[in-house]
Amino acid sequence: MQLGKLDERIHVMDASSNACSVIKDIAESGVQEEAFYVCDIGDIISKHKEWKIKMPRVQPYYAVKCNDSLTVIEVLAALGTCFDCASKAEIDRVLSVGVDPSHIIFANPAKPASHIRHAAAVGVDLMTFDSDCELYKVKTLFPTAKLVLRIRYDAAVAQCQLGNKFGCDPDSDAPRLMKLAQSLDLDIVGISFHVGSGCDDPPVFYKAISAARRLFDLGSALGFSMSLLDLGGGYPGNKGAQLDKIAEVVNSALGEFFPEPDVHIIAEPGRYYVASAYTLATNVHSKRDLINPRDGSITSVMYYVNDGVYGSFNCILYDHMKVTPVPLKDAGLEMRPCSVWGPTCDGLDQIVESTLLPELDIGDWLIFDNMGAYTLPVASPFNGFPVPKVHTVIDVQGWLLLKDRLPMTENHFVIGNTPANLHLGLSIDGQGNIDEWDEVHTPVSSSDDEIVEDHTSHSTVGSSIIYPFLQMGQVN
Ligand SMILES: Cc1ncc(COP(=O)(O)O)c(C=O)c1O
């Protein structure tokens, strides 16, 4: 990775800080107006540890589509995950950090020809399919590819169903496709499925794994060397969500249907790894009271913040996400009916239709948890509102774990999380380029002394520098 910009590095937090305190420090620095993220790498490390403990037989292949941050990819590569890529560009992104092509599955059952050619050129030979057409394409473009047949098994309840688009019928279609592959002299090595993203139906994994077993047996009878079972995605990623129920079903089904240790079991978690690691802070820049014409009372308040459905909150439209705004300030107990809107001129740009919040002023911050999955890769700067910048942090333990594990190096980190070395400021060009801050930096060092040295006290001036001239309140 090219580490030209200091603010792209991971900030090693001092012992008294955590992701929440960093959000507060940035918001209250007095120079921050734009929406921003804080990404806590410690959260990703914890998720990985949990996965290893709860599903030890299952090798995670992180689904890059979910959040294609280079830092996330590098951290996960350092932790030992492999990768699920859906396109040529995702493959290149993963390869660019030094991941071996054999650690990638090209898990898009319907691939453009040039992407298959590219996979062949760079040595990514493991790929999924679910149709005759894909088999003929692979026969022509990459006949030595190792093929994984994707079957359909839908969770009864899922945040995003995928079965309407991908996965062949395991009973009627799969045997036919396996026979076609055999007649084309192609190499099927395994079976995959995806029960749906945000699965709330753990028993579906049992049914899908048992169907995969039947197809393993058929494949072996047809002369294929069946060695890979891919459990796809569907694992929960939000704060407090438990992997336990799915893990219990998966482990017991694997024990029953795939007791042989030489079958390589993989999964493609995306949401699981990143959802809770990212917290988004948005700034209230405008508000409007809705007045009851009969008695002049305020019925509801419309709050406008500086990120919306064309930016991070595209997840509301595409990922069926329900988001919960939490005020950063310790507000009064009195709650008022309100709605929360994004910054663009489109009426569709609504984040929360109806909720209760304490009275907010211009310059106050609304915080949204669990914003790491299917947000940033899809966000656009529509209407000129920039996609929020990400400040990435890690605690000292996490830093010590990662700093010497390739592709991570000491250069990926910068010690300290003061507003100065977090590179705050008004991004006038929307790109986060603020030259005057370029001089401010703390050198990377592995010395423990320096980790604790950087305890510069943080400004608590709130938004008063940005909004010093606004007197909010009702005009009578
Ligand atoms: C093929 C494939 N694998 C993995 C994932 C990631 O799954 P999840 O969002 O459940 O983490 C997706 C999501 O769309 C997918 O299409």
The ligand as a Tripos MOL2 file, in Angstrom:
@<TRIPOS>MOLECULE
LIG
   16    16     1     0     0
SMALL
NO_CHARGES

@<TRIPOS>ATOM
      1 C1        -21.3240  -14.0440   -3.1280 C.3       1 LIG1
      2 C2        -21.4150  -13.2960   -1.8580 C.ar      1 LIG1
      3 N1        -20.6350  -13.6890   -0.8320 N.ar      1 LIG1
      4 C3        -20.6430  -13.0250    0.3440 C.ar      1 LIG1
      5 C4        -21.4370  -11.9260    0.5330 C.ar      1 LIG1
      6 C5        -21.3870  -11.2150    1.8630 C.3       1 LIG1
      7 O1        -22.4080  -11.6730    2.6430 O.3       1 LIG1
      8 P1        -22.8700  -10.8700    3.9530 P.3       1 LIG1
      9 O2        -23.4010   -9.5590    3.4940 O.co2     1 LIG1
     10 O3        -23.9310  -11.7390    4.5120 O.co2     1 LIG1
     11 O4        -21.7250  -10.7440    4.8250 O.co2     1 LIG1
     12 C6        -22.3040  -11.5040   -0.4930 C.ar      1 LIG1
     13 C7        -23.1960  -10.3760   -0.2970 C.2       1 LIG1
     14 O5        -23.9260   -9.9490   -1.1380 O.2       1 LIG1
     15 C8        -22.2790  -12.1950   -1.7200 C.ar      1 LIG1
     16 O6        -23.0340  -11.8220   -2.7600 O.3       1 LIG1
@<TRIPOS>BOND
     1     1     2 1
     2     2     3 ar
     3     2    15 ar
     4     3     4 ar
     5     4     5 ar
     6     5     6 1
     7     5    12 ar
     8     6     7 1
     9     7     8 1
    10     8     9 2
    11     8    10 1
    12     8    11 1
    13    12    13 1
    14    12    15 ar
    15    13    14 2
    16    15    16 1
@<TRIPOS>SUBSTRUCTURE
     1 LIG1         1 GROUP 0 **** ****
